[in-house]
Amino acid sequence: MSNSIKSRRNFFSKMFAAGLSGTALLSTAAYAKGGKESVTLTEDQKDELFFIYEEEKLARDVYITLGKLYPDENTFASIQLSEQRHIDAAQGLCEKYAIDISEVKEDEVGYFVTPVLQSLYDDLVAQGTETLYDALGVGVYIEELDIGDLTDIIEETGMPSDVVNVYENLREGSYNHLEAFQGALSRETA
């Protein structure tokens, strides 16, 4: 089988997997915007929701940027679509709990309100421009970071059940993304 056919087949299988996880995330986003629980979040909890919203944007923006640099590596394209659904789910929670996200310029790739995320974006993109292997390593790093942050919030903050449900779904998606990047790294070194 030719490399171009293998590449297309690999791309379509990733898109199919992204579509299946996307269906779950779309229902998660709808759940996030659903009925209000009679819960008042602390300022720290609100800050954590805002941070996760912007951290999901970080992942998408890095993948958009690196995907343009390495257009033959389909992993970036397929996962950036899934990250948009992650953003939508996190945004739904922010809207539900009246967290102001108006300063976030979701359509402006590479712009972040949170200084640590702006710095991280700049550093990760610089690292990813070195080689394709480095770019895929950036993907692994981002997904491990997301999994860790989501796990910390799920386990330690006493968030309402709807937030925990959405974050568990986001974390599951991040595990899938991590696996995809690890697979791409393996192909790159083979």
Number of C-alpha atoms within 10 A of each C-alpha: 5 6 8 9 10 11 14 12 12 14 17 14 13 18 20 13 15 21 15 12 18 20 13 15 25 16 12 26 22 15 17 25 19 13 10 10 11 7 9 11 16 11 10 10 16 18 14 17 23 20 17 21 22 25 25 24 30 25 23 26 23 25 28 20 17 24 21 13 15 19 12 11 18 18 23 25 21 23 28 23 17 26 25 19 23 31 23 22 27 29 23 22 24 22 13 15 18 11 17 11 15 7 8 16 14 17 9 10 15 20 19 21 13 13 10 10 18 16 12 16 22 15 12 20 19 14 14 23 16 10 12 18 17 17 26 26 20 24 28 22 15 24 23 17 15 22 20 13 17 21 15 11 18 20 10 8 13 12 20 15 11 18 21 18 16 25 25 17 20 27 22 15 24 24 17 17 25 23 14 20 23 16 13 21 19 12 10 12 7 6
